[in-house]
Amino acid sequence: MNTPITGETPRAGGALEGAVVAVAGAGGPAGHATLLRLAQAGATVVAADADPARLAQGVDAARFAHGGATVVGDTVDLLSPESARAWAEKTEREFGRVDGLVHLVGGWRGSAGFAETDLADWDALHDLLVRTVQHTSLAFHGPLERSGNGRFALVSAAGASKPTAGNAAYAAAKAAAEAWTLALADAFRKAADGDAPPPAAATVLVVKALVTEAMRAEKPKARFAGFTDVTELADAVSRLWTTPTQEVNGTRLWLTPKP
């Protein structure tokens, strides 16, 4: 699917008016919340997911919640570097620029303990959590630099820096994705012209876990201590463009609330 859809009534200009932001892994709850928030802020939103039904649901919600917002949905296989590059090239060609890539592709596998770790879990998580970051960052590196104010945002997990025995594969994959993102940040730093700020910024947003209203409704007595609401994550993403690139680039932004 690749059809821009526009709401019926105009909306007021937002902080991201004129910006073009791509969202990878837009079909999940965090993706849906991020599409809504970016559309509200005035951005042209280019969403991608491997699941066309979930993608369409998020795109439609952003359309109807924020009339006048331009939202595009693409079914993209981010495990294919060719598909990721084609998506980036198409986005820049059709909209003239790319000002952001928000990476929300996720997945989790764990075990009862370290000795019970199944290395097949590592293979699966390596693809989902590392390969997709590699493919999207390589594909969007050039367009984000050309933007002059680009952002690459990776959503990661607190467990990457404090792994537990049963989460060895997951934590290792998240840590690898963070390292790759920070290497991208260094590339942006080196692309700066003299003392000028970098032309783009790469950052890591760290959460313990995410929670939605549906999860709270399903378990009304649960505390979800330390969890970050998907709407709070979306707000943090939208604020990345209000801070200068040199202050965002190479940082890890901790979003886990205190209990």
Backbone bond lengths (Angstrom), bond angles and torsions (degrees), N, CA, C in turn:
res aa  C-N    CA-C-N  psi(-1)  N-CA   C-N-CA  omega(-1)  CA-C   N-CA-C  phi
1 M - - - 1.441 - - 1.506 108.53 -
2 N 1.307 119.38 135.61 1.457 122.28 -178.53 1.521 109.35 -156.09
3 T 1.326 115.14 59.46 1.457 119.63 -177.76 1.512 109.87 -121.02
4 P 1.352 118.94 117.18 1.454 119.44 175.41 1.525 109.37 -61.38
5 I 1.338 115.63 137.26 1.456 119.34 178.18 1.516 109.00 -127.80
6 T 1.282 116.40 139.27 1.452 121.68 -173.07 1.518 109.37 -127.95
7 G 1.343 116.42 138.00 1.453 120.62 178.91 1.519 111.82 -68.23
8 E 1.324 116.14 171.70 1.453 120.66 -172.18 1.525 113.29 -87.25
9 T 1.345 117.68 -23.19 1.453 119.15 -177.48 1.516 109.24 -120.59
10 P 1.336 118.69 145.88 1.455 120.75 -178.26 1.517 111.83 -69.90
11 R 1.335 116.28 154.92 1.444 120.65 175.84 1.518 108.28 -120.04
12 A 1.318 116.44 159.03 1.459 120.76 179.24 1.525 109.20 -69.73
13 G 1.348 116.32 151.33 1.452 120.63 178.23 1.514 111.07 -61.94
14 G 1.354 116.56 144.76 1.449 121.24 -179.16 1.511 111.04 -118.15
15 A 1.344 114.97 -177.97 1.458 121.13 -176.63 1.519 112.32 -63.70
16 L 1.320 118.07 -23.98 1.459 121.64 -178.60 1.521 111.81 -106.79
17 E 1.306 117.74 21.16 1.459 121.17 -179.85 1.526 110.17 -55.84
18 G 1.331 116.75 125.79 1.453 122.12 179.93 1.510 114.66 91.46
19 A 1.332 118.23 -13.48 1.458 121.19 179.90 1.525 110.39 -81.12
20 V 1.322 116.34 150.60 1.464 122.92 176.29 1.526 107.36 -116.73
21 V 1.323 116.27 117.61 1.460 120.99 -175.17 1.524 109.60 -123.72
22 A 1.330 115.86 126.60 1.460 122.12 177.11 1.523 109.02 -96.18
23 V 1.327 116.02 142.42 1.463 121.62 -179.88 1.526 108.30 -126.57
24 A 1.323 116.40 114.40 1.460 122.28 178.58 1.523 109.68 -93.51
25 G 1.325 117.01 133.76 1.451 120.06 -175.21 1.512 111.19 77.25
26 A 1.338 115.89 41.17 1.462 121.43 -172.91 1.522 113.63 -82.23
27 G 1.330 118.04 -3.02 1.459 120.16 -173.65 1.517 115.82 -82.19
28 G 1.336 117.98 -15.05 1.458 120.60 -179.18 1.513 112.84 -88.17
29 P 1.349 117.50 179.10 1.463 120.99 -179.43 1.522 113.67 -57.29
30 A 1.339 117.67 -41.78 1.465 119.87 178.25 1.521 110.26 -65.83
31 G 1.313 116.79 -38.11 1.455 120.58 177.68 1.510 111.96 -64.32
32 H 1.330 116.79 -44.85 1.461 119.93 179.26 1.530 111.07 -60.74
33 A 1.341 116.98 -43.73 1.458 120.46 179.58 1.525 111.13 -64.30
34 T 1.326 116.86 -38.06 1.462 120.89 -179.37 1.524 111.23 -69.41
35 L 1.330 117.36 -40.34 1.463 119.97 176.16 1.523 110.65 -59.28
36 L 1.325 116.54 -45.05 1.457 121.07 179.36 1.527 111.51 -59.56
37 R 1.335 115.69 -46.38 1.470 119.43 -175.29 1.529 111.69 -69.78
38 L 1.328 117.38 -40.97 1.460 120.13 179.13 1.524 111.21 -65.86
39 A 1.332 116.57 -39.78 1.462 120.24 177.25 1.522 110.48 -63.80
40 Q 1.313 116.46 -41.11 1.464 120.83 178.38 1.528 110.84 -61.40
41 A 1.338 116.68 -36.07 1.463 121.19 -178.62 1.518 112.57 -78.40
42 G 1.327 117.42 -4.30 1.456 120.40 174.57 1.509 115.83 101.64
43 A 1.324 117.95 1.80 1.459 120.01 -177.57 1.528 111.53 -75.62
44 T 1.330 115.25 152.62 1.454 121.04 163.00 1.522 105.91 -81.16
45 V 1.320 117.74 123.50 1.456 121.81 -171.65 1.523 110.21 -109.36
46 V 1.316 115.83 126.80 1.456 122.77 -179.78 1.522 106.96 -114.99
47 A 1.324 116.70 103.30 1.458 122.00 -173.03 1.521 111.63 -100.14
48 A 1.336 116.26 145.69 1.459 120.80 177.18 1.518 110.11 -139.70
49 D 1.323 115.04 145.47 1.459 121.59 175.94 1.521 107.38 -161.49
50 A 1.324 115.81 159.10 1.457 119.53 177.70 1.523 112.08 -82.19
51 D 1.346 116.74 -15.51 1.460 122.30 -178.31 1.524 109.09 -104.02
52 P 1.334 119.06 104.44 1.465 120.59 -175.14 1.521 113.67 -63.69
53 A 1.333 118.25 -33.05 1.462 120.06 -178.54 1.523 111.21 -68.85
54 R 1.326 116.53 -46.87 1.468 119.63 179.06 1.531 110.84 -66.59
55 L 1.312 116.40 -36.00 1.455 120.84 177.96 1.530 110.43 -62.75
56 A 1.325 116.72 -47.12 1.462 121.33 -179.26 1.524 110.93 -61.22
57 Q 1.322 116.90 -37.60 1.454 120.56 179.16 1.528 111.00 -61.45
58 G 1.330 116.70 -44.82 1.453 120.36 179.89 1.513 112.69 -68.40
59 V 1.319 116.80 -41.36 1.461 121.25 179.48 1.533 110.12 -63.66
60 D 1.324 117.08 -44.84 1.464 120.61 179.72 1.524 111.41 -62.44
61 A 1.341 116.47 -39.97 1.462 119.96 -179.79 1.522 110.76 -63.79
62 A 1.335 116.88 -41.80 1.461 120.27 179.03 1.518 110.95 -65.75
63 R 1.320 115.58 -36.90 1.468 120.03 179.02 1.521 111.62 -62.67
64 F 1.310 116.10 -49.44 1.459 118.61 -173.33 1.526 112.57 -78.66
65 A 1.321 117.44 -25.39 1.459 119.61 179.91 1.517 111.89 -76.45
66 H 1.332 116.66 -29.27 1.459 119.94 -175.33 1.523 108.98 -132.10
67 G 1.315 115.62 85.11 1.448 120.73 -179.14 1.516 111.93 -58.00
68 G 1.311 115.86 136.04 1.450 121.32 -178.35 1.503 113.81 95.66
69 A 1.331 118.03 -13.72 1.463 121.04 179.26 1.522 109.67 -75.06
70 T 1.325 115.65 138.95 1.456 121.07 175.11 1.509 108.72 -93.93
71 V 1.312 117.20 121.62 1.458 122.78 -178.75 1.519 108.34 -130.11
72 V 1.323 116.15 134.25 1.461 121.84 179.71 1.521 108.63 -125.37
73 G 1.318 116.93 138.45 1.460 121.57 176.98 1.511 111.80 -117.71
74 D 1.323 117.30 130.93 1.462 123.31 176.78 1.518 109.59 -126.78
75 T 1.313 117.84 131.09 1.456 121.17 170.80 1.527 107.24 -83.84
76 V 1.342 116.26 113.12 1.457 121.62 -172.70 1.528 109.52 -129.13
77 D 1.333 115.99 133.98 1.461 121.65 173.94 1.522 108.00 -90.00
78 L 1.324 117.14 98.45 1.451 120.86 -176.53 1.521 112.93 -77.70
79 L 1.323 117.51 -3.07 1.465 120.53 171.50 1.520 111.04 -80.34
80 S 1.316 116.42 -7.50 1.456 122.07 176.03 1.528 108.97 -104.69
81 P 1.341 118.18 116.44 1.467 118.70 178.70 1.521 112.25 -61.99
82 E 1.318 117.16 -31.90 1.457 120.58 178.25 1.523 111.24 -65.94
83 S 1.333 116.42 -41.67 1.461 120.07 179.24 1.525 111.26 -66.91
84 A 1.334 116.56 -40.52 1.463 120.02 178.69 1.522 110.79 -63.41
85 R 1.329 117.08 -42.83 1.458 120.73 -179.70 1.531 110.58 -67.12
86 A 1.326 116.48 -39.84 1.464 119.44 178.67 1.519 110.95 -63.70
87 W 1.332 116.92 -37.82 1.463 121.25 177.53 1.528 110.79 -63.11
88 A 1.339 116.89 -45.48 1.459 120.54 179.75 1.528 111.17 -63.84
89 E 1.327 116.47 -44.60 1.465 120.08 -178.77 1.524 111.25 -64.79
90 K 1.324 116.05 -40.80 1.463 120.64 179.73 1.527 111.29 -65.19
91 T 1.328 115.97 -40.65 1.460 120.32 179.97 1.522 110.79 -63.47
92 E 1.324 117.18 -47.11 1.460 120.13 -179.62 1.526 111.08 -66.17
93 R 1.311 116.15 -37.90 1.467 119.75 -179.21 1.527 111.12 -67.18
94 E 1.325 117.49 -43.45 1.461 120.43 -174.92 1.526 113.01 -77.42
95 F 1.326 117.53 -31.88 1.469 119.72 -175.33 1.523 113.11 -111.92
96 G 1.329 117.11 -4.32 1.456 120.75 173.87 1.511 115.90 84.83
97 R 1.325 116.80 -9.31 1.467 120.42 -177.52 1.522 108.91 -169.53
98 V 1.333 116.38 162.67 1.462 122.10 170.06 1.518 106.50 -136.62
99 D 1.317 116.52 119.64 1.460 121.36 -176.37 1.521 113.55 -104.62
100 G 1.326 117.04 -6.71 1.456 117.72 179.83 1.506 113.02 -166.68
101 L 1.324 114.57 149.72 1.466 122.25 170.57 1.516 106.66 -133.10
102 V 1.316 116.53 116.81 1.461 122.71 177.56 1.518 107.56 -104.14
103 H 1.339 116.69 119.19 1.468 121.34 -175.00 1.521 109.36 -100.04
104 L 1.339 115.95 109.63 1.469 122.33 -177.62 1.523 112.47 -118.34
105 V 1.320 117.83 10.16 1.463 120.27 179.22 1.527 108.25 -64.09
106 G 1.331 116.72 127.22 1.465 119.62 -175.81 1.508 113.00 -137.43
107 G 1.303 113.75 -176.13 1.453 121.97 179.92 1.518 108.38 163.60
108 W 1.331 116.65 156.20 1.467 119.47 -179.37 1.522 109.56 -147.01
109 R 1.323 114.76 139.79 1.463 122.26 169.19 1.519 107.55 -144.82
110 G 1.325 115.72 141.55 1.457 120.08 -179.62 1.513 111.33 -145.44
111 S 1.318 115.55 -176.76 1.462 121.04 -177.55 1.517 109.74 -143.81
112 A 1.334 116.11 170.58 1.459 120.91 -179.51 1.526 111.43 -66.99
113 G 1.303 117.03 -29.49 1.463 121.40 -179.37 1.510 109.94 -165.89
114 F 1.324 116.55 179.13 1.455 120.48 -176.85 1.520 112.01 -63.03
115 A 1.318 117.46 -44.95 1.467 121.10 -176.87 1.521 112.26 -65.57
116 E 1.341 116.87 -23.64 1.460 121.00 -179.27 1.527 112.96 -88.70
117 T 1.320 118.00 3.17 1.459 120.90 -178.69 1.519 110.96 -59.03
118 D 1.322 115.54 130.17 1.459 122.15 176.27 1.525 107.63 -98.03
119 L 1.317 117.45 117.75 1.463 119.93 -177.48 1.527 112.73 -66.45
120 A 1.327 116.79 -13.45 1.461 118.72 171.67 1.528 110.16 -65.12
121 D 1.340 116.26 -28.98 1.471 119.48 175.74 1.526 110.26 -64.83
122 W 1.332 116.32 -39.87 1.462 119.39 177.13 1.526 111.08 -61.63
123 D 1.317 116.64 -42.93 1.464 119.63 179.59 1.526 111.11 -58.64
124 A 1.334 116.08 -45.04 1.465 120.53 -178.88 1.527 111.37 -67.07
125 L 1.341 116.42 -44.41 1.458 119.86 -177.70 1.524 111.64 -72.09
126 H 1.312 116.56 -31.64 1.465 119.53 175.97 1.523 110.15 -59.69
127 D 1.324 116.50 -42.40 1.466 119.79 178.08 1.528 110.94 -65.99
128 L 1.331 116.28 -51.34 1.463 120.42 -174.28 1.521 113.08 -67.32
129 L 1.322 116.86 -43.80 1.456 120.82 -169.08 1.520 114.80 -100.36
130 V 1.334 117.02 -21.31 1.466 119.81 -178.17 1.527 111.16 -110.07
131 R 1.322 116.53 -53.84 1.465 119.36 -177.00 1.530 112.27 -58.95
132 T 1.329 117.12 -41.47 1.463 118.59 -178.59 1.525 111.47 -66.19
133 V 1.337 117.12 -33.63 1.463 120.70 175.17 1.523 110.33 -66.76
134 Q 1.321 116.04 -44.08 1.464 119.74 178.75 1.521 111.22 -59.89
135 H 1.320 115.86 -46.95 1.466 119.49 -175.42 1.525 111.82 -68.09
136 T 1.332 117.73 -42.26 1.468 119.20 -178.69 1.527 111.25 -71.46
137 S 1.330 117.72 -39.05 1.464 119.37 -178.51 1.521 111.45 -67.73
138 L 1.320 117.11 -40.88 1.461 119.82 177.58 1.535 110.87 -66.02
139 A 1.321 115.92 -37.01 1.469 119.67 -178.72 1.520 112.42 -71.82
140 F 1.344 117.36 -37.19 1.463 120.76 -174.25 1.528 113.62 -98.99
141 H 1.325 117.92 -3.71 1.459 121.12 -178.54 1.531 111.59 -53.71
142 G 1.330 116.77 -52.09 1.464 120.69 -179.09 1.514 113.11 -63.29
143 P 1.337 119.71 -51.97 1.468 120.56 178.72 1.526 113.54 -57.61
144 L 1.333 117.96 -39.46 1.466 119.98 -179.95 1.523 111.01 -66.78
145 E 1.324 117.32 -39.62 1.468 120.12 175.72 1.523 110.87 -62.39
146 R 1.319 115.99 -42.91 1.463 119.51 -177.96 1.524 112.08 -67.33
147 S 1.310 117.47 -22.86 1.464 121.50 178.21 1.523 111.41 -60.01
148 G 1.326 116.27 -38.93 1.457 120.99 -175.20 1.515 112.98 87.14
149 N 1.333 117.36 -13.77 1.463 121.51 177.87 1.530 109.04 -149.83
150 G 1.335 115.86 40.22 1.459 121.04 -175.23 1.517 112.98 -76.32
151 R 1.333 114.96 157.86 1.462 121.30 176.80 1.535 109.18 -136.54
152 F 1.326 116.26 134.38 1.463 122.34 169.11 1.520 105.78 -117.09
153 A 1.328 117.09 118.32 1.459 121.66 -176.37 1.524 110.25 -119.39
154 L 1.313 115.84 121.80 1.464 122.43 175.82 1.520 108.94 -105.50
155 V 1.321 117.00 129.54 1.463 120.52 173.32 1.519 107.89 -92.14
156 S 1.326 115.78 121.05 1.460 121.20 -176.54 1.526 109.96 -122.05
157 A 1.331 115.69 -172.19 1.467 121.44 -174.68 1.518 110.32 -126.05
158 A 1.336 115.40 147.34 1.455 120.74 178.82 1.528 111.32 -58.08
159 G 1.331 116.48 -29.53 1.455 120.74 -179.09 1.512 114.32 -63.92
160 A 1.330 117.68 -15.54 1.462 119.93 179.11 1.518 111.46 -63.83
161 S 1.328 116.79 -32.85 1.464 120.55 -179.53 1.522 112.66 -102.46
162 K 1.339 117.36 -4.96 1.467 121.22 176.89 1.530 108.44 -143.70
163 P 1.333 116.51 70.65 1.470 119.77 -175.13 1.522 112.45 -68.96
164 T 1.327 114.77 150.35 1.466 121.45 175.69 1.526 109.53 -111.96
165 A 1.311 116.19 163.89 1.465 121.57 -172.81 1.522 112.41 -58.66
166 G 1.314 116.91 -38.83 1.456 119.86 -177.20 1.517 114.80 -85.79
167 N 1.315 115.90 -2.43 1.468 120.37 -178.16 1.525 112.16 -119.99
168 A 1.313 117.19 30.12 1.467 120.21 -174.64 1.524 111.80 -59.64
169 A 1.321 117.81 -47.89 1.463 120.66 -177.18 1.529 110.71 -66.77
170 Y 1.320 116.32 -43.42 1.465 120.37 -179.00 1.523 111.13 -64.39
171 A 1.332 117.17 -48.33 1.459 120.63 -178.43 1.517 111.36 -63.84
172 A 1.332 116.63 -40.02 1.464 119.62 179.77 1.523 111.36 -64.54
173 A 1.333 117.00 -39.66 1.459 120.54 179.02 1.526 110.97 -67.16
174 K 1.322 116.66 -42.37 1.464 120.00 178.62 1.532 110.66 -64.59
175 A 1.328 116.92 -40.72 1.457 120.17 179.11 1.522 110.83 -64.13
176 A 1.324 116.69 -38.83 1.464 120.38 178.18 1.525 110.61 -64.64
177 A 1.328 116.88 -41.87 1.462 120.67 178.93 1.528 111.15 -63.85
178 E 1.328 116.40 -38.66 1.467 119.83 177.24 1.524 110.68 -64.16
179 A 1.327 116.78 -45.27 1.464 120.35 -179.57 1.524 110.59 -60.53
180 W 1.324 116.50 -41.13 1.462 120.45 179.21 1.535 110.41 -63.29
181 T 1.324 116.39 -42.14 1.463 120.83 -179.95 1.526 111.19 -64.80
182 L 1.325 117.26 -39.44 1.457 120.37 179.27 1.531 111.25 -70.50
183 A 1.329 116.95 -28.48 1.466 119.52 172.56 1.530 110.54 -66.60
184 L 1.330 116.10 -38.71 1.466 120.03 174.25 1.524 109.95 -61.03
185 A 1.324 116.62 -40.73 1.466 120.40 177.91 1.525 110.79 -59.32
186 D 1.319 116.83 -40.25 1.456 119.88 178.74 1.528 111.04 -65.63
187 A 1.321 116.34 -35.93 1.466 119.72 176.43 1.528 110.59 -63.47
188 F 1.329 116.98 -41.30 1.462 120.10 177.21 1.533 110.71 -64.32
189 R 1.339 116.42 -39.66 1.468 120.19 178.80 1.526 110.53 -60.64
190 K 1.318 116.22 -43.86 1.458 120.73 -177.43 1.534 112.07 -72.10
191 A 1.324 116.69 -17.63 1.470 120.53 179.45 1.518 112.67 -82.36
192 A 1.341 117.08 -6.85 1.468 120.65 -179.44 1.521 110.06 -65.85
193 D 1.305 115.28 146.27 1.462 121.86 -179.99 1.521 109.44 -90.28
194 G 1.332 116.32 100.21 1.456 120.29 -179.20 1.510 112.42 63.42
195 D 1.341 115.67 -124.76 1.463 121.11 -179.96 1.530 112.76 -87.95
196 A 1.314 116.75 3.77 1.468 119.88 179.97 1.527 110.30 -69.55
197 P 1.326 117.28 155.77 1.464 119.79 176.82 1.521 110.65 -66.59
198 P 1.322 117.65 158.86 1.468 119.80 177.86 1.527 110.72 -62.11
199 P 1.332 117.46 149.01 1.461 120.62 -177.51 1.524 113.43 -72.94
200 A 1.323 116.77 -11.14 1.467 121.96 179.29 1.521 107.72 -156.76
201 A 1.309 115.95 169.92 1.461 120.90 -179.08 1.520 110.29 -138.57
202 A 1.325 115.64 141.09 1.465 121.92 173.71 1.519 108.31 -116.99
203 T 1.316 116.44 134.30 1.455 120.89 -175.93 1.516 110.70 -143.25
204 V 1.333 115.58 161.28 1.460 122.56 179.30 1.524 108.42 -118.14
205 L 1.318 116.78 126.55 1.459 122.43 175.44 1.524 107.51 -101.56
206 V 1.325 116.91 121.16 1.468 121.76 -171.38 1.521 110.83 -106.13
207 V 1.327 116.05 127.95 1.465 121.86 174.96 1.520 109.57 -129.43
208 K 1.314 116.39 156.24 1.464 120.78 171.52 1.518 109.08 -75.77
209 A 1.312 115.28 -49.45 1.462 124.33 176.63 1.518 107.00 -167.07
210 L 1.316 115.92 166.62 1.462 120.93 -178.21 1.529 110.45 -110.20
211 V 1.318 115.49 150.21 1.453 120.83 179.13 1.521 109.22 -134.60
212 T 1.331 115.87 149.29 1.464 122.24 179.05 1.522 109.47 -124.02
213 E 1.323 115.80 167.06 1.460 120.07 175.73 1.518 111.03 -61.80
214 A 1.327 117.05 -35.70 1.462 120.23 178.60 1.521 111.22 -63.04
215 M 1.329 117.38 -39.20 1.467 120.77 178.32 1.517 110.81 -65.66
216 R 1.317 116.89 -39.58 1.468 119.85 178.62 1.527 111.05 -67.49
217 A 1.319 116.24 -37.80 1.465 119.57 179.45 1.524 110.94 -67.40
218 E 1.338 115.88 -35.30 1.457 119.93 -179.57 1.521 112.02 -71.50
219 K 1.349 116.49 -31.86 1.468 121.28 -179.77 1.528 108.62 -130.68
220 P 1.338 117.40 74.74 1.469 120.65 -173.20 1.531 114.44 -63.26
221 K 1.336 117.93 -21.07 1.462 120.39 -179.25 1.525 112.80 -92.13
222 A 1.318 117.30 -7.30 1.458 120.66 -179.23 1.524 110.40 -74.45
223 R 1.332 117.22 143.70 1.465 121.55 -178.20 1.529 111.80 -88.73
224 F 1.321 117.16 -28.71 1.469 121.63 -175.70 1.529 110.31 50.71
225 A 1.329 115.36 46.43 1.466 121.17 -176.58 1.524 111.22 -60.49
226 G 1.315 115.10 128.66 1.455 120.81 177.90 1.508 114.91 80.39
227 F 1.320 117.63 -2.58 1.457 120.78 179.19 1.533 109.87 -76.19
228 T 1.313 116.37 150.84 1.465 122.61 177.55 1.519 109.03 -107.17
229 D 1.327 116.46 126.58 1.463 119.51 177.97 1.528 109.37 -66.67
230 V 1.322 116.51 142.72 1.458 119.83 -178.48 1.523 111.82 -61.24
231 T 1.332 117.36 -28.17 1.463 119.36 177.73 1.528 111.03 -70.74
232 E 1.339 117.37 -33.20 1.462 121.06 176.98 1.529 110.19 -69.49
233 L 1.321 116.35 -38.06 1.463 119.69 174.87 1.519 110.41 -61.81
234 A 1.324 116.74 -44.94 1.463 120.95 179.91 1.522 111.30 -61.44
235 D 1.328 117.07 -40.08 1.463 120.39 177.56 1.525 110.63 -62.45
236 A 1.340 116.59 -42.92 1.468 120.40 -179.84 1.523 110.80 -63.48
237 V 1.319 117.13 -38.67 1.461 120.70 177.44 1.524 110.16 -61.39
238 S 1.316 117.14 -47.28 1.474 120.55 -176.13 1.517 111.86 -65.20
239 R 1.336 117.75 -26.11 1.471 120.46 -178.74 1.529 112.86 -80.17
240 L 1.317 118.49 -10.76 1.461 120.75 -176.30 1.526 112.33 -60.05
241 W 1.330 117.16 -29.58 1.459 120.77 -177.51 1.529 112.86 -82.83
242 T 1.330 118.10 -8.17 1.460 120.46 179.68 1.525 111.58 -90.46
243 T 1.326 117.30 -5.57 1.464 122.87 178.39 1.524 108.78 -109.93
244 P 1.336 118.85 137.32 1.473 120.87 -178.49 1.531 112.52 -56.35
245 T 1.330 115.30 149.14 1.464 120.05 -176.05 1.521 112.25 -55.63
246 Q 1.337 117.75 -39.64 1.463 119.53 -176.76 1.522 112.56 -66.90
247 E 1.332 117.61 -21.33 1.460 121.10 178.10 1.523 112.38 -89.35
248 V 1.319 116.78 -17.55 1.463 121.53 179.78 1.530 110.93 -95.80
249 N 1.320 116.63 -37.27 1.455 121.70 -170.03 1.532 112.70 -62.62
250 G 1.334 115.22 128.52 1.459 121.25 175.96 1.513 115.00 77.92
251 T 1.324 117.64 14.49 1.463 120.61 -177.61 1.527 111.60 -100.38
252 R 1.338 114.68 160.30 1.467 123.13 170.32 1.517 106.76 -117.34
253 L 1.305 116.97 112.93 1.461 122.58 -177.37 1.525 109.54 -96.12
254 W 1.300 116.20 113.87 1.471 121.95 -176.02 1.517 109.84 -82.99
255 L 1.329 117.02 116.83 1.466 121.60 -178.15 1.522 113.26 -107.12
256 T 1.320 117.31 3.25 1.459 120.19 -177.86 1.517 109.80 -75.35
257 P 1.329 118.31 117.84 1.472 119.92 -179.42 1.517 111.12 -71.55
258 K 1.328 115.40 154.19 1.463 119.71 176.33 1.525 109.10 -74.50
259 P 1.343 117.58 141.81 1.468 120.38 178.82 1.527 111.58 -59.21
